[in-house]
Amino acid sequence: MPFASVLKVADADFPTRWGHFRILGFEGLIDHPIACNDDLPAPATRIESAVALVMGDIHAEPPIVRIHSQCLTGDVFHSLRCDCRQQLELAMALISETGTGILLYEQQEGRGIGLMAKLRAYELQDHGRDTIEANLELGYKADCRHYELPAEILKSLGLDAVRLITNNPEKVEALELAGITVTERISAEVPSEPTNELYLQTKREKMGHLVS
């Protein structure tokens, strides 16, 4: 998906319980986005947005980076259907302990299908489907996320190498293809819950995520 432009629209002080960050807002204009659902044709252009939380000197050495997809149910409501909240907190803690790093927070709810479709997928999962089967039954791809915008944001911040917190090999591949060297993959694995064991099993067996 080619980006016609990436624009930083905000840059402000951002204190958190993990320490002080700068919060930067970015918008990317995408030409000819790929449809995630064949019944819902993609528009000619689309604007994607993302937030970057930046701490410390990110240019002294390749910084720790986490690309985190928005998860209202996990990040805000602490859902135990997924491990998103735990991964978010792990990333914030690692950045804080190191004293430098970047959290990129993308608006890609439900692996890119959106909140309402994600809740419909939850219904199907309640009847025995896994996360991929539910998405496919609703007419969506298994994973609709793309990582070109995070790569362009990192470039705009003057970075060409990072240490990436992820269990998802596709994120590493996407950054490498965009010209960002991943010098180290840092595990984002967190303790499982009985309520998300099938979710993690699906990630491992069907999506190739590096979780035990």
C-alpha positions in Angstrom: 0.0 0.0 0.0 1.8 3.1 -1.1 1.6 6.2 1.1 1.1 9.4 -0.7 2.2 11.4 2.4 2.8 11.0 6.1 2.3 14.1 8.2 3.1 14.8 11.9 0.0 16.7 13.2 0.8 17.0 16.9 3.7 16.8 19.4 3.1 17.3 23.1 4.4 16.5 26.6 2.9 13.2 27.9 3.5 12.1 31.5 2.4 8.5 32.3 2.9 6.2 35.3 5.8 4.7 33.3 7.5 8.0 33.0 7.6 11.1 30.7 7.0 10.7 27.0 6.4 12.9 24.1 3.1 12.0 22.3 3.2 12.5 18.5 0.2 12.2 16.2 0.7 11.1 12.6 -1.6 10.8 9.6 -0.8 8.9 6.5 -2.7 9.2 3.2 -2.9 5.8 1.4 -3.4 5.6 -2.4 -5.4 2.5 -3.5 -5.8 0.7 -0.2 -6.5 -3.0 -0.3 -10.0 -4.1 0.7 -10.2 -6.3 3.8 -13.7 -7.5 2.9 -14.7 -8.4 -0.7 -18.2 -7.2 0.0 -16.9 -3.8 1.0 -14.8 -2.3 -1.8 -11.9 -0.2 -0.6 -12.1 3.6 -1.3 -9.7 5.2 -3.7 -7.8 6.7 -0.8 -7.8 6.3 2.9 -6.3 8.2 5.9 -4.6 6.1 8.6 -3.6 7.5 11.9 -1.2 6.4 14.6 0.3 7.8 17.8 3.9 7.6 18.8 5.0 7.7 22.4 8.7 8.7 22.4 11.0 8.6 25.5 14.6 9.6 25.7 17.4 9.8 23.1 16.2 7.5 20.4 19.2 8.2 18.2 22.1 7.1 20.4 21.5 3.4 19.4 18.7 1.4 17.8 15.8 2.1 20.2 13.3 -0.4 21.6 10.1 -0.1 19.5 6.6 -1.7 20.0 4.0 -1.6 17.2 0.8 -2.0 19.0 -2.6 -2.5 17.3 -5.5 -0.7 19.1 -7.6 -3.1 21.3 -10.4 -1.3 23.1 -11.5 -4.5 24.8 -8.1 -5.4 26.1 -6.3 -2.0 26.5 -9.2 -0.2 28.1 -11.5 -2.8 29.6 -8.7 -5.3 30.5 -10.4 -8.2 28.6 -8.8 -11.6 29.1 -9.9 -12.9 25.7 -6.6 -11.7 24.4 -3.2 -10.7 25.7 -3.1 -7.1 24.2 -3.3 -5.2 27.5 -0.5 -7.3 29.0 1.7 -6.8 25.9 1.1 -3.0 26.0 2.1 -2.8 29.7 5.1 -5.0 29.0 6.3 -2.7 26.3 5.7 0.5 28.4 7.7 -1.1 31.2 10.6 -2.2 29.0 10.8 1.3 27.5 10.7 2.9 30.9 13.4 0.5 32.3 15.7 1.3 29.4 15.0 5.0 29.5 14.4 5.3 25.8 12.1 3.8 23.2 9.0 4.3 21.1 5.5 2.9 21.3 3.6 3.1 18.0 -0.1 2.7 18.6 -2.1 2.1 15.5 -5.9 2.3 14.9 -6.2 -1.3 13.7 -8.9 -2.7 16.0 -9.6 -6.4 15.7 -6.6 -7.1 13.4 -7.9 -4.3 11.2 -11.6 -5.3 10.8 -12.9 -2.6 13.2 -14.6 -2.7 16.6 -18.2 -3.8 15.6 -16.9 -6.6 13.3 -14.6 -7.7 16.1 -17.6 -8.0 18.5 -19.5 -10.0 15.9 -16.4 -12.2 15.6 -16.5 -12.6 19.4 -20.1 -14.0 19.0 -18.8 -16.6 16.6 -15.9 -17.5 18.8 -18.5 -18.1 21.6 -19.9 -20.8 19.3 -16.6 -22.6 18.8 -14.8 -20.7 16.0 -11.2 -19.5 16.5 -10.2 -16.0 15.7 -9.3 -16.7 12.1 -12.4 -18.8 11.4 -14.6 -16.1 12.8 -13.0 -13.4 10.6 -13.3 -15.5 7.5 -16.9 -16.4 8.2 -17.7 -12.7 8.4 -16.1 -12.2 5.0 -12.9 -10.6 6.2 -9.3 -11.7 5.8 -7.6 -13.5 8.7 -5.5 -10.4 9.4 -6.2 -7.1 7.7 -3.3 -5.2 9.3 -0.5 -3.5 7.4 2.6 -2.0 8.9 3.7 0.5 6.3 2.6 3.5 8.4 4.8 2.6 11.4 7.7 2.1 9.1 7.2 5.6 7.6 6.8 7.1 11.0 10.1 5.6 12.1 11.8 7.0 9.0 10.3 10.4 9.7 11.9 10.2 13.2 15.3 9.6 11.5 15.6 5.9 12.3 16.8 3.1 10.1 17.3 0.5 12.8 15.3 -0.7 15.8 15.0 -3.4 18.5 11.4 -4.6 18.0 9.2 -6.0 20.8 7.0 -8.5 19.0 6.0 -12.2 18.7 4.8 -11.6 15.1 7.3 -12.3 12.4 5.2 -10.3 9.9 6.0 -7.1 11.8 9.7 -7.8 11.5 9.4 -8.6 7.8 7.3 -5.5 7.1 9.9 -3.2 8.7 12.8 -4.9 6.9 11.1 -4.6 3.6 10.5 -0.9 4.2 14.2 -0.4 4.9 14.2 -0.5 8.7 16.7 -2.9 10.1 15.5 -5.0 13.1 18.7 -5.6 15.0 16.9 -7.6 17.7 13.5 -9.2 18.3 12.4 -8.8 21.9 9.8 -11.3 23.0 6.3 -9.9 23.8 5.2 -13.2 25.4 3.2 -12.8 28.6 1.6 -15.3 30.9 -1.5 -16.9 29.5 -5.0 -17.1 31.0 -7.4 -20.0 30.7 -9.7 -17.6 28.8 -7.1 -16.9 26.1 -5.4 -20.2 25.6 -7.2 -20.9 22.3 -6.5 -17.4 21.1 -2.8 -17.9 21.7 -2.9 -21.4 20.2 -4.4 -20.0 17.0 -1.7 -17.3 16.9 1.0 -19.9 17.2 -0.4 -22.6 14.9 -2.1 -20.6 12.2 -0.4 -17.2 12.2 3.2 -18.3 13.0 3.5 -16.1 16.1 6.5 -17.0 18.3 4.6 -18.0 21.5 5.0 -21.1 23.6 
